Amino acid sequence: MSEIDEAELLGAGRSGTVADAAMGGGKRTVQAALLRRCCHELKDQVDPRGLRLNNAVVVGCLDPAGLAVPFPLRFDGCEFDSAVVVEGAELFELSLTGCPRLPGLLGNGLRLRRDLNLSRSRIAGAHWTSASMSKRSAVWLCESEIGGRLLCVGATIDGQGHQSIQADRIHVGGAVRLIRQFTARGEMRLLGARIEGPLDLGGAQFESVGGKAIDIADAIIEGSMFLVEDPAGHRPVVRGRIHMGSARLAGRLLIRNAILEAPESVPKDSGYAGARSGGAAVSAPRLSVGAEVTLAEHCEVTGTIDMYPCKSTSGSRSEYRYIAMKSVGIPGIGVRHAVRQLRGQLSTYESDGLAILEAPRISVSRFGQFISTAPAVSVRAAEVNRRAQGTPESRHGRPRSACAARRAARCRYVALHHR
């Protein structure tokens, strides 16, 4: 296997062209030390279009940590035998796309003028950094600043039993798009993040071994958050808790056609082991949303959705109460309608096998149209259980109709109630 030398790499850099290392169905190698030299000692000879390398095997640790690189670094289809280390670097743009083997990305304190693009890459690793004394992760971006977008289109990030992404207090100037079958194996943590655009999780899959799958507690998102299907129809799947405690969304929260599964168990040393969050698919206490919160079409929720209290500033300042949606017992039946906040009294609805028994200031709609309305009610926990079990008694002690009993038998219950 031949190697790309300095003359070839620097020649492509001077002309702003792509250095393609493909050769006879294989890939040539390039030394990581040579790449660092081009970013440091020889950077004045590189065209502003940047250093572009395709289909190469990078030997050694690519480590531009602490360097100020005034041009883009773009690697497409390259393989790395060590994690890329860019901690404390000041880069114009970093693109690691279509990389079939990338053992990790260590970027705490990274400063990027434009985008960080990890699309179509396969990242697998579990690394320690000084940002945490107890956590390992495949990707580290704590206290980093990205002036453009964070793109992970079709990427796979495997924490190998640990976290997939740890990016506490990251600041992203544009959108965060983890879309089109993006897969994270291990918790994705964006604690205290600030995102100037939307957080798009369309068609993404998150898997966590117990506990949280997504943690955006205390995050500030200036756009909306989308957990929806992608254009190809792939539904988003989250196996583990979505934690959004004290997060602030300037736009709306849209969950559509999603599959949400609460963790089967919570580690005893976790702060989420309490009764409030033990079986929660979504835990969002003190969540603030600038527009509506919507669960649309065919969402399948296993566990509870805790949004107490949740504030929405859409139209008027008002407050969501505690929301608890239990799993539906019959396969194929899920939360099929939007849950939106409107001003008004308590209302109850029964439709498509779902009994929403108590909804203070909550209404149910589909495509923005009301399904039904009913007088205000207040249901206690014991009465909720009786309805879920299909017992003949109503809340007033009168026999229930056969139709109502059949509806209650179709699902365990979906309960929205306040404390």
C-alpha positions, 0 to 999 in steps of 0.5 A: 500500500503506497503512501501520500507524501508531502509533495502530493498533499501540499500540491492539492492544498495549494491548488484547492483540489481534492487529494484522492487516495483511492488506488485499485479498489484500495486506499493509500495511507497518509501520516497524521503528522503530515496533516498536522504539519500542513495545518501548522508550519505549511498553512500559509501555502494552502488555498482558502478552499482548504485541505481536502482528502478522500478515501485515505487511511490516516495513520497515527493520531490526527491532533490539530489540538491548540492550532488556529487553522484558517481554512476548511479541513474536509475528510470524505471516505477516510479511515482513522486508526485513532480518535481525532483530537481537536481540543482547544483548536480554532478551525474554520470548518471540520468535515468528517463525512462518510468515514467508515472507521472513526474511533472517536472525536475529542473536541472539548473547547473546540472553536469552529467558525462554520459547520461541524459535519459528521454525516454518514460516518461510523464513530465508535469508542469510549474515551475519558477526558478531563471534562468528566471524572466518571463518564466515557463517550465516543464524541466529546464537545463540552464547552465547544462553539460551532458558528454554523451547524452541527450535522449528523445525517445518517451517522452512527455513533456508538459509545460501546456501552457508554455515552455516545455524545457528551456536549455539555454547554455547547453553543451552536450558531445554527441548526442541530440536525441528527436526522435520516436514520442517525443512530446513537448507541448510548446517551446523547447529553447536551446539558445546558446547550445553547442552540440558535436554530432548531433541534431536528431529530427526524428519523433518528434512533437512540438506544440507551442501556437503562436511564437516559437516551437524550438529555437536554436539561437546562438547554436553550433552543432558539428554534423548535424541536422536532422528533418526527419521521424522515422523508423516507418514512423512517419513524424516530425511535427512542429507547430510554428516557428523554430528559428536558428538565428546565429546558427552554424552547422558543418555538414548538415541540413536535413529536409525530409518529414516534416510538418512545420507550421508557427504560426498563430499569434505572441505576440505583445511583441515578438521580432519576431513580425516584418515583417521578421519573422511574418509568418516564419516557419523557421527563420534562419538569419546568420545560418552557415552550414558546409555541404549542406542544404536539403529539401527532398521528401515531405515536407509541409511548411506553411509560409516562410523560412528565411535564409538570409544570410545563409553561407554554407562552403561545397566545397567553401565559398559562401552565401545563399540568402533570401529564402521564400517558401509560403504555397502550396494551394492544399492539398497533394502538398508540397516541394518535392525536395531538395534545395541545394546550388551549385556554379552557376548562377540564375536558375528557375525550375518548377516541380510537381506543384512547381515554384521556380522563383528565386534562386541565387546560389541555385539549386533544386535536388532530390536524388542528381540528377538535375531535370531541368535547365533553363536560369537565370532570375530575378523576381520582387515581382509583377511578382511573384504574377502574376505568382502565380495567373496564369495570362496570361502575362509572365515577358516579356509581351508575352502570357503564354502557357496553360501548364505554366498557369496550373502549376502556378495555382496548387500552390500559389508560392514558391519563392526564391529571394535575397535582 
